[in-house]
Amino acid sequence: MGFAILSLLLAQLLRLPPSADTDTAGVGRPLRQILRQPTCWVAILTAASAYGIMNLLMVATPLAMELCSHPYAATALVLQWHVIGMFLPGLFTGALISRFGILPIILSGCVLLFACVAVALNGVEIGHFVVALTLLGVGWNFAYTGATTLLTQSYRPAEKTRVQGCNDMIVFVTMITSSASSGVLLQERGWELLNYVSIPLVLAVVLAVIWLWARRALMPASA
């Protein structure tokens, strides 16, 4: 609470200059038109799915570990490695995107998310949770960072606030939904079901990204 209050007070001192881009580039296209672009909706689908999957499994992990009779210290260890997996790759994810491209990095993140589910379904020992949640963190980082980078290719300077705002709204509604349903699904159906639910979501992102990749290869100017 103290840090939250301090952050609130410090935020009052923040003074951001007005955006010159918005003033000089006009009002831009209607939001509906922007969202219909393949690059835009694939980026939003990826960002929302990555956050939804990560949140669904992360929120349920402490409860699942308690049901498996693991000690609190083990749960803390698992979440520590998860947080490291989420944010440490941020030091070099941008460089990987520059080197290999956005879509390959998103697909790499999806592979890691699949690996997370495979490990989680393979057992419920502490080691399984550590490896699965670390893979979940890195997979989220690659997929979400790639998605937000991809989104920037879908709008003009004057349109960025509306598009970014729409993306954030969809992402955080997905987060709220996954958080609210995580504990209920775990209680009613168990840890395995949560992981099985993640599979079609990751698969949807993989198919969308591969489709966009193929579309760009055939029609570079239209993507």
C-alpha positions as CSV (number, residue, x, y, z in Angstrom):
1,M,0.0,0.0,0.0
2,G,2.9,2.3,0.8
3,F,4.5,1.8,-2.6
4,A,1.2,2.2,-4.3
5,I,0.6,5.6,-2.6
6,L,4.1,6.7,-3.3
7,S,3.7,5.8,-7.0
8,L,0.4,7.7,-7.1
9,L,2.1,10.8,-5.6
10,L,5.1,10.6,-8.0
11,A,2.8,10.2,-11.0
12,Q,1.3,13.6,-10.2
13,L,4.7,15.1,-11.0
14,L,4.9,13.5,-14.5
15,R,4.6,16.0,-17.3
16,L,4.4,14.6,-20.8
17,P,4.7,16.8,-23.8
18,P,1.8,16.8,-26.3
19,S,2.3,14.4,-29.2
20,A,3.3,16.1,-32.3
21,D,2.4,13.1,-34.4
22,T,-1.3,13.4,-33.5
23,D,-1.4,17.1,-34.3
24,T,0.2,16.8,-37.7
25,A,-1.3,13.6,-39.1
26,G,-5.0,14.2,-38.9
27,V,-7.7,12.1,-37.4
28,G,-6.8,8.9,-39.2
29,R,-9.0,6.0,-40.4
30,P,-12.1,4.7,-38.5
31,L,-11.2,2.1,-35.9
32,R,-13.3,-0.5,-37.5
33,Q,-11.3,-0.2,-40.7
34,I,-8.0,-0.6,-38.8
35,L,-9.2,-3.6,-36.8
36,R,-10.2,-5.4,-40.0
37,Q,-6.5,-5.4,-41.2
38,P,-5.0,-8.9,-40.8
39,T,-1.9,-7.5,-39.1
40,C,-4.0,-5.7,-36.5
41,W,-6.4,-8.5,-35.5
42,V,-3.7,-11.1,-35.5
43,A,-1.6,-8.9,-33.2
44,I,-4.6,-8.4,-30.8
45,L,-5.5,-12.1,-30.9
46,T,-2.0,-13.0,-30.0
47,A,-1.6,-10.4,-27.2
48,A,-4.9,-11.3,-25.6
49,S,-4.4,-15.1,-25.9
50,A,-0.8,-14.9,-24.5
51,Y,-1.9,-12.8,-21.5
52,G,-5.0,-15.0,-21.0
53,I,-3.1,-18.2,-21.0
54,M,-0.4,-16.9,-18.8
55,N,-2.8,-15.5,-16.3
56,L,-5.0,-18.6,-16.3
57,L,-2.2,-20.8,-15.3
58,M,-0.2,-18.4,-13.1
59,V,-3.2,-17.5,-10.9
60,A,-4.1,-21.2,-10.4
61,T,-0.6,-22.4,-9.6
62,P,-0.5,-21.5,-5.9
63,L,-3.9,-23.2,-5.4
64,A,-2.8,-26.2,-7.4
65,M,0.4,-26.6,-5.5
66,E,-1.5,-26.3,-2.2
67,L,-3.9,-29.1,-3.4
68,C,-0.8,-31.1,-4.1
69,S,0.4,-30.5,-0.5
70,H,3.5,-28.6,-1.6
71,P,5.0,-26.2,1.0
72,Y,4.6,-22.5,0.7
73,A,8.3,-22.0,0.2
74,A,8.1,-24.2,-2.9
75,T,5.2,-22.1,-4.3
76,A,7.2,-19.0,-3.8
77,L,10.2,-20.5,-5.6
78,V,7.9,-21.5,-8.6
79,L,6.5,-18.0,-8.8
80,Q,9.9,-16.4,-8.5
81,W,11.1,-18.4,-11.5
82,H,7.9,-17.5,-13.4
83,V,8.5,-13.8,-12.9
84,I,12.1,-14.2,-14.0
85,G,10.9,-16.0,-17.1
86,M,8.4,-13.2,-17.8
87,F,10.7,-10.3,-17.6
88,L,14.4,-11.3,-17.9
89,P,14.0,-12.2,-21.7
90,G,12.8,-8.6,-22.1
91,L,16.5,-7.6,-22.1
92,F,17.1,-9.3,-25.4
93,T,13.6,-10.1,-27.0
94,G,13.8,-6.8,-29.0
95,A,17.2,-7.9,-30.4
96,L,15.8,-11.3,-31.3
97,I,12.8,-9.7,-33.1
98,S,15.2,-7.4,-35.1
99,R,17.3,-10.4,-36.0
100,F,14.7,-13.1,-36.8
101,G,11.5,-11.1,-37.3
102,I,8.3,-10.7,-35.4
103,L,6.3,-13.7,-36.6
104,P,9.1,-16.2,-35.8
105,I,9.5,-14.9,-32.3
106,I,5.7,-15.1,-31.7
107,L,5.8,-18.7,-33.0
108,S,8.7,-19.5,-30.7
109,G,6.7,-18.1,-27.8
110,C,3.8,-20.5,-28.8
111,V,6.2,-23.4,-28.9
112,L,7.3,-22.6,-25.3
113,L,3.7,-22.3,-24.2
114,F,3.0,-25.8,-25.7
115,A,6.1,-27.0,-23.8
116,C,4.8,-25.5,-20.6
117,V,1.5,-27.4,-21.0
118,A,3.3,-30.6,-21.8
119,V,5.5,-30.4,-18.7
120,A,2.5,-29.5,-16.5
121,L,0.5,-32.4,-17.7
122,N,3.5,-34.8,-17.2
123,G,3.4,-34.5,-13.4
124,V,2.7,-32.3,-10.3
125,E,6.0,-32.5,-8.5
126,I,7.8,-29.2,-7.6
127,G,10.2,-29.6,-10.5
128,H,7.3,-29.9,-12.9
129,F,5.8,-26.6,-11.6
130,V,9.2,-24.8,-11.7
131,V,9.9,-25.8,-15.3
132,A,6.3,-25.3,-16.5
133,L,6.0,-21.8,-15.0
134,T,9.4,-20.7,-16.2
135,L,8.5,-21.8,-19.8
136,L,5.1,-20.1,-19.3
137,G,6.9,-16.8,-18.5
138,V,9.3,-16.9,-21.4
139,G,6.6,-18.0,-23.8
140,W,4.4,-15.1,-22.7
141,N,7.3,-12.7,-23.1
142,F,8.0,-13.8,-26.7
143,A,4.4,-13.9,-27.8
144,Y,3.2,-10.7,-26.1
145,T,6.3,-8.7,-27.0
146,G,6.0,-9.9,-30.6
147,A,2.3,-9.1,-30.7
148,T,2.7,-5.6,-29.4
149,T,5.5,-5.0,-31.9
150,L,3.3,-6.4,-34.7
151,L,0.5,-4.1,-33.7
152,T,2.6,-1.0,-34.4
153,Q,2.7,-2.0,-38.1
154,S,-1.1,-1.7,-38.4
155,Y,-1.7,2.0,-37.6
156,R,-0.5,5.5,-38.6
157,P,0.8,8.0,-36.0
158,A,-2.6,9.7,-35.6
159,E,-4.3,6.4,-35.0
160,K,-2.0,4.9,-32.4
161,T,-3.8,6.0,-29.2
162,R,-7.2,4.5,-30.3
163,V,-5.6,1.3,-31.6
164,Q,-3.4,0.8,-28.5
165,G,-6.3,1.6,-26.3
166,C,-8.5,-0.9,-28.0
167,N,-5.8,-3.5,-27.7
168,D,-5.3,-2.8,-24.0
169,M,-9.0,-3.1,-23.3
170,I,-9.3,-6.5,-25.0
171,V,-6.1,-7.7,-23.3
172,F,-7.2,-6.7,-19.8
173,V,-10.8,-7.9,-20.3
174,T,-9.2,-11.3,-21.2
175,M,-7.0,-11.1,-18.1
176,I,-10.0,-10.4,-15.8
177,T,-11.9,-13.2,-17.4
178,S,-9.1,-15.7,-17.0
179,S,-8.4,-14.6,-13.4
180,A,-12.1,-15.0,-12.5
181,S,-12.4,-18.4,-14.1
182,S,-9.1,-19.8,-13.0
183,G,-9.9,-20.8,-9.5
184,V,-13.4,-22.0,-10.4
185,L,-12.0,-24.3,-13.1
186,L,-9.3,-25.6,-10.8
187,Q,-11.8,-26.3,-8.0
188,E,-14.3,-28.0,-10.3
189,R,-12.1,-29.7,-12.9
190,G,-8.6,-29.7,-11.7
191,W,-5.1,-28.6,-12.8
192,E,-5.1,-30.8,-15.9
193,L,-8.2,-29.1,-17.4
194,L,-6.6,-25.7,-17.1
195,N,-3.7,-26.9,-19.2
196,Y,-6.0,-28.6,-21.7
197,V,-8.0,-25.3,-22.1
198,S,-4.7,-23.5,-23.0
199,I,-4.0,-25.8,-25.9
200,P,-6.7,-24.6,-28.4
201,L,-5.9,-20.9,-27.5
202,V,-2.2,-21.4,-28.4
203,L,-3.2,-23.4,-31.5
204,A,-5.4,-20.5,-32.6
205,V,-2.5,-18.1,-32.4
206,V,-0.2,-20.5,-34.3
207,L,-2.7,-20.9,-37.1
208,A,-3.4,-17.1,-37.3
209,V,0.3,-16.2,-37.4
210,I,1.1,-18.9,-40.0
211,W,-1.8,-17.6,-42.1
212,L,-0.5,-14.0,-41.8
213,W,3.0,-15.1,-42.7
214,A,1.8,-17.0,-45.8
215,R,-0.4,-14.0,-46.8
216,R,2.5,-11.6,-46.5
217,A,4.6,-13.9,-48.6
218,L,2.0,-13.9,-51.3
219,M,0.8,-10.3,-50.9
220,P,3.4,-8.2,-49.1
221,A,1.8,-4.9,-49.7
222,S,-1.7,-5.9,-48.4
223,A,-0.8,-7.3,-45.0
